[in-house]
Amino acid sequence: MELKIPERNNTNIIAVSKTFDMSMIKPLIDYGHQHFGENKVQEALEKWTDVKNSTENIQLHMIGKLQTNKVKYVVPLFDYIHSLDNLNLAKKISQEQKKKNKNLKIFIQINIGNEKQKSGIDIESLKDFYSTCVNELQLNIIGLMCIPPQNEDTNFHFKKMSEIQKSIGVKELSMGMSSDYLEAIKYGASFVRIGSKIFGERA
């Protein structure tokens, strides 16, 4: 499939490599691509530990829901976390980072559609949560992430995310996937998470 990115755009493409084995990922690494996304910790450990140790410049993004008991494995391997969605997780990340002397780049996940079944910080709670993460826990919060509700106008939610970003004052926005990344870029996405348009459909 052809991946279209507007000209003169600085958006980073995260190649979502979950479920694909390294034989399919390696050509992209050899081409020089740097940003890769995984959503399961055990799979990432098995696939990426040796590659990260032997290959410079690879940036690994944790894009799936993260349980506190997996943080000790995530901090050494990953460079970014896109799914910080509660205070207990924030505290655990802070603790593990101090142990490992490593400071990951972190996105706060926003429940932009206020969906009961979805993870994420409510918009009304965001400023206090952000302040706690930065000032009390010394987390490097670089941006916000969202997954808009299915079957709704993503433009509406991406526009809202852009407005929230400005109100908080963070630099980055992680939003947009294979089906809606062009709309996300239009509203300022600095990281888009692309799987099927790079690797093809998952089996």
C-alpha positions in Angstrom: 0.0 0.0 0.0 1.2 3.5 -0.7 1.8 5.8 2.3 1.1 9.4 1.6 2.6 12.2 3.7 2.1 15.8 2.9 5.2 17.7 1.6 7.2 19.8 4.0 5.8 17.9 7.0 7.8 16.9 10.1 5.5 14.2 11.3 7.3 11.1 12.6 5.9 7.8 11.4 5.8 5.0 14.0 5.8 1.7 12.1 3.5 -0.4 14.2 5.3 -3.8 14.1 3.2 -5.7 16.6 2.5 -9.3 15.6 5.1 -9.1 12.7 8.3 -11.0 13.1 11.8 -9.4 12.6 12.1 -10.9 9.1 9.4 -8.4 8.0 10.7 -5.5 10.1 14.4 -5.8 9.2 14.1 -4.4 5.6 12.6 -1.2 7.1 15.5 -1.0 9.7 18.0 -1.5 6.9 16.3 1.3 4.9 17.0 3.6 7.8 13.6 3.9 9.5 14.0 4.6 13.2 10.5 4.7 15.0 8.8 1.4 15.7 5.7 0.7 17.9 4.8 -2.4 20.0 1.9 -2.9 22.3 2.8 -6.2 24.1 5.8 -6.2 26.4 6.7 -9.8 26.2 6.6 -9.8 22.4 8.8 -6.6 22.3 11.4 -8.1 24.6 11.7 -11.2 22.4 11.9 -9.2 19.2 13.8 -6.1 20.0 16.3 -6.7 22.8 19.1 -7.9 20.6 18.3 -5.5 17.8 18.3 -2.5 20.1 21.6 -3.6 21.5 23.2 -4.0 18.1 21.5 -1.2 16.1 22.0 2.5 16.7 19.2 5.1 16.5 16.2 2.6 16.8 13.5 4.3 18.8 11.0 1.9 20.4 7.5 3.2 21.3 5.2 1.5 23.8 1.8 2.1 22.3 -0.4 -0.4 24.1 -2.0 -0.3 27.5 0.7 -0.7 30.1 0.3 -2.6 33.4 2.3 -1.5 36.4 3.9 -4.9 36.8 5.4 -4.6 33.3 7.0 -1.2 33.8 10.3 -2.7 35.0 10.7 -4.4 31.6 9.6 -1.4 29.6 11.9 1.2 31.0 15.2 -0.5 29.9 14.0 -1.4 26.4 11.7 1.4 25.2 12.3 5.0 24.5 8.8 6.3 24.5 5.5 5.5 26.3 2.3 6.6 24.6 -0.2 5.2 27.1 0.2 6.9 30.5 -3.4 6.8 31.7 -3.4 6.7 35.5 -1.5 8.0 38.6 -0.4 4.6 39.8 1.3 3.9 36.5 2.9 7.3 36.6 4.3 6.6 40.1 5.7 3.2 39.0 7.3 4.7 35.9 9.0 7.3 38.0 10.3 4.7 40.4 11.7 2.5 37.7 13.3 5.4 35.9 15.2 6.4 39.0 16.4 2.8 39.5 17.5 2.5 35.9 18.8 6.1 35.6 16.8 6.5 32.4 14.3 9.1 31.4 11.7 8.0 28.8 9.7 10.4 26.6 6.0 10.1 27.7 2.6 10.9 26.3 -0.5 11.2 28.5 -3.4 9.2 26.9 -6.5 11.3 26.8 -10.0 9.7 26.8 -11.0 12.2 24.1 -14.4 10.6 23.5 -15.2 10.2 27.2 -15.8 6.5 26.5 -16.4 4.3 29.6 -14.7 1.2 28.1 -11.5 3.2 27.1 -8.4 4.0 29.1 -7.2 7.6 29.4 -7.3 10.7 31.5 -10.5 12.8 31.4 -10.1 16.2 29.9 -11.3 17.8 33.1 -8.6 16.1 35.2 -5.7 16.6 32.7 -4.1 19.8 34.1 -3.9 18.4 37.6 -2.6 15.1 36.4 0.0 16.7 34.1 1.2 19.0 37.0 1.6 16.0 39.3 3.5 14.0 36.7 5.9 16.8 35.9 6.4 18.5 39.2 6.1 15.7 41.8 7.2 12.7 39.8 9.7 14.4 37.4 8.3 12.6 34.4 9.3 13.9 30.9 5.9 14.5 29.5 6.4 15.5 25.9 2.8 15.3 24.6 -0.7 13.9 24.5 -2.1 10.8 22.8 -5.6 9.8 21.8 -7.6 7.1 20.0 -10.9 8.7 18.8 -14.2 6.7 19.1 -15.0 4.5 16.2 -17.6 5.6 13.7 -17.3 9.2 14.7 -15.8 12.2 12.9 -12.1 12.0 13.7 -11.6 15.6 12.6 -13.7 16.8 15.5 -11.6 14.9 18.0 -8.2 15.7 16.4 -9.2 19.4 16.5 -10.1 19.1 20.1 -6.7 17.5 20.9 -4.9 20.3 19.2 -6.8 22.8 21.4 -6.0 20.8 24.5 -2.3 20.6 23.5 -2.1 24.4 23.3 -3.9 24.8 26.7 -1.4 22.5 28.4 1.6 23.7 26.6 3.2 20.3 25.5 5.0 20.0 22.2 3.9 16.7 20.7 0.7 15.0 19.6 0.4 11.3 19.1 -2.7 10.5 17.1 -3.8 9.0 13.8 -3.5 5.5 12.4 -3.6 3.9 9.0 -7.2 4.9 8.4 -7.1 8.5 9.5 -3.4 9.7 9.7 -3.9 12.4 7.1 -6.6 14.0 9.1 -4.4 13.8 12.2 -1.5 15.4 10.4 -3.8 18.2 9.4 -4.5 19.0 13.1 -0.8 18.9 14.1 0.0 15.3 14.8 3.8 14.9 15.3 3.6 11.1 15.6 1.3 8.9 13.6 1.0 5.1 14.3 0.9 3.2 11.0 0.7 -0.6 10.7 -1.3 -2.0 7.8 -0.2 0.6 5.3 3.4 -0.3 5.9 3.4 -4.1 6.7 0.0 -5.1 5.2 -3.0 -6.6 6.9 -2.4 -8.8 9.9 -3.3 -12.4 9.6 
